[in-house]
Every structure is written in structure tokens, then in C-alpha cells.
Amino acid sequence: MYVAETAYPFTLADDDGWENTINTEAKLLAGYAATQAGQAAWWRDLLSVVETVPEGLGLGAFWWDAAWTAVKGNGWDPADPSSKNAWENQVMFDYDGVPTHAQTWFAHP
């Protein structure tokens, strides 16, 4: 079993002028703030569920899209360098390009 195309915001703030898919508190999951700590906790908890699938059948999760940052040319339309995306607040890099705390899970044994 895999979890596919999943993501969670590290902020509700917009960085590229295109309205984010998750942009209000009402769209968040209870107990998981739109902060780096909330994103990291959500990722940890999701992967903990995957790890407990019986008979070792929990194989992993695929983040959508961990590196889809708000930089010119990285938008919805690859032919339009001025296009933007609505997911930049759900990546694993903050708006300065620094890895978010969610990436610490990859050191998990």
C-alpha cells in the first residue's frame, strides 16, 4: 500500500500571487496547524500509519509535489514562465528555499 499525491501546508501565506489550494484554517485537519511543526507532525503521523499496515505491506507515501516552490517558471504551465502554482505552501521547502521540518522524518530509522 502507498499513499499517493499527498501534501500539507507549512503556512497559509501566499508567495506567488496565485491563491493557494489550502488557504484558510477551515481547510486544515484538526490538530495540525499550518506551520512547519504542524506539517512535520502530520507527515510523521501519516507515515506512522503506513508503517503499521499489517504484514509489512505499508510501502510508503508520495508527496505532491515536495519541490513545487514559487519560483519563476515553476508554475502550472511549463510553456508559460510567468505561470504560478497553488501548492507552494505545501512543499517541503520554505519560501527561502530552506527544507521544512517535515524533512527530518527522512532520518527515521
Buried (B, 14 or more C-beta within 10 A) or exposed (E): EEBEEBBBBBBBEBBBEBEBBBBEEEEBEEEBBBBBEBBBBBBBEBBEEBEEEEEEEBEEBEBEBBEBBBBEEBBEEEEEEEBBBBBBBBBBBBBEEEBBBBBEBEEEE
